[in-house]
């Protein structure tokens, strides 16, 4: 109960106690109306107060949520800013890389042509083995380097493949049967290639042996003392006997 309500009740009680005969019916009715209006106003005020408290709580919750959302947005903005700076650094790094690649490409294409020329010179000055195959490979490589459709990575790959094959000829050995111009005629022999060190031949009957003399750029017959050495080297290359040391002249030297 509110103080105003108690005051009205007290006044009504006093009026009836002091002078019941003087309290006319209209006065009583008016007092009852005033009391009813006061009670209704008090109820309405209480309801409004409750609604206001609820709305206040809702506003407080919403304010709290908005503050949390604002902090989250601030954190995200800072993170996005750092992310943007990181991306900018990466983009700049890529731009620098592209610039370096362009500069490398400018220097690389002439260098690839130079490598092909040096490989051709090596073939021409080296031992005469697999020349048809090697010259064909270089011709195909030259076509690739001169092709408009071939990009720089493909050209580089093809050059590296060719160099790898050429480098492989410097290792191991190979036995083949060939027809060589020996003693003024064409003779079928077995040819042994020892890397890029030397080329040797042995006639099919095993009676004659020779080598390719790089100084003279010609096939020459070896003294009979080397026939057995060439024969043993061929047997080792064909895995017909265990590997052992043999005495043979080397390319560019003398028997």
WOJO-V742813 format. One record per run of one state. SS is the DSSP state (@ for helix, = for strand, . for the rest). FROM is the first residue (numbers start at 1). TO is the last residue. If there is no record, write none. Layout:
SS:FROM:TO, SS:FROM:TO
This chain:
.:1:2, @:3:18, .:19:24, @:25:125, .:126:130, @:131:145, .:146:151, @:152:168, .:169:172, =:173:182, .:183:184, =:185:194, .:195:197, =:198:203, .:204:208, =:209:213, .:214:217, =:218:221, .:222:223, @:224:237, .:238:255
